[in-house]
Amino acid sequence: MKFFLLFIYRTIVAPIGVLFMVSFGSFFIPKVRMGLRLRRQKRDWPSFASRPIWIHAASGEFEYAKPLIRELKKQNPKSSVVVTYFSPSFSEAINKFPGVDFSLPLPLDLPGPSRAFLKKLNPKCGLIARTDLWPEILHQAHSLKIPLILFSVTKTKRPSVLVRSLYQWLYGYLNAVFTVSEADANVLKAILPGTKIEAIGDTRFDQVLERLNSPKPLRSELKPKRPTTLVAGSTWWEDEKVLIEALTPLLQNHKLQLIVAPHEPTSAHIESLYQEFQKRNIAVQLYSRAPEFESGVLIIDQIGILAELYQWGSVAFVGGSFKKTVHSVMEPLAAGCITIVGPYHRNNREAIEFQNLKSGDQSFVQVAQNSDQLRQIVANDLAAGAPATRIEEIRSAVAARGGATKKLTSVLLRSDL
């Protein structure tokens, strides 16, 4: 079965995919065009003192790799770390991250480019963050006897017969799979009896905790002087419409301050949002220009500081949850915020898990189906007054889920893979 699936992939799936990228994507999809340009770019490969550790992360999943890179360098500063990615979205961030000695896009998943890349890199092992399993690169690494590890994996539902066959094929190339929970591990053990599978936790928690321990500087003069502040992060217009309708009375009566950080803070979006608050006679300022923040709304018109901003609030709202899929709730929870999500949150494990954890009668994550429910949740939080014990309980629940990175690093230092 494995060889049949590889044959189908090599002769039909991969050629069609590459042909589409080159003939259509390169003309009409800017991200594809940039990715192809990066792959054609000539690079001066560094001379590694020893065989490097190779980490592959698909765009946003680099967040799961960051703490691993940090820990590897901490335990062995002389080790070399090479990171690959498929989409170019995170190329600059990956290249600049401390501890990354070399980064480049993964070659197109064809036999020649994949084998040439691996023979040139000659890694000690390969680690893949969560997903992004490319059949050809897996096959070539396996044939070259390069150990492969998949980490921070979640899999709560048993797959169908067809999908199970695909899992058995792709996971069969891996030397080890490290899952987030025992439930994830049990699902995979049932369909992959010959693969080393172990639950060690989620490395993303370690990244979130490290970020709060080493925060980026904020404009301290804008820190709200009252505790009744809601921080809305990674919002889209669908979220903002609900927020505005829900919070207008509280903002107009000066019972609440609002910090809102759009997911895509383009000039047009920022201006539109600014005008919406002005039409309602609500004081509104931009983070980049405001001299102080005494009341009303502060719109964040820059990126990269949301994790730190959550520490300015007692309650948070995470965007995407009135649009299609919620963004990560880890950062506001790590900051100790009661976190609100909209109806579209089932894609996020923590958004579901932390609904079952409570401080008193308040769930750490609360769901608002509409603007009325959102207003009520915020009003309840204002009445509770954000006690220090509640903040500490939420932070402790997040901190208890850290430690996966050290467990994974200890495995890499062993020789039993």
Protein Blocks (a to p, Z undefined) as FASTA:
>chain_A
ZZmmmmmmmmmmmmmmmmmmmmmmmmmmmklmmmmmmmmpccdddddfbdcdddddehjl
mmmmmmmmmmmmmmmmmbccddddfblklmmmmmmpghiabdcddddddfklmmmmmmmn
opabdcdehiapafklmmmmmmnopacddehiacfbccdfklmmmmmmmmmmpmbdcdfb
lmlmmmmmmmmmmbccddebjfklmmmmmmmmmccdddfklpcfbfbbcddehiafklmm
mmmmmmmmmmmnopaccddddfblcfklmmmmmmmmmmnopacddfklombdfehjdddf
behilmmmmmmpmbdcdehjlmmpccdfklmmmnopacdddfblmlpmklmmmmmpcehj
acfbdcdfbfklmmmmmmmmmmnoppaklmmmmmmmmmmmgojlmmmmmmmmpckZZ
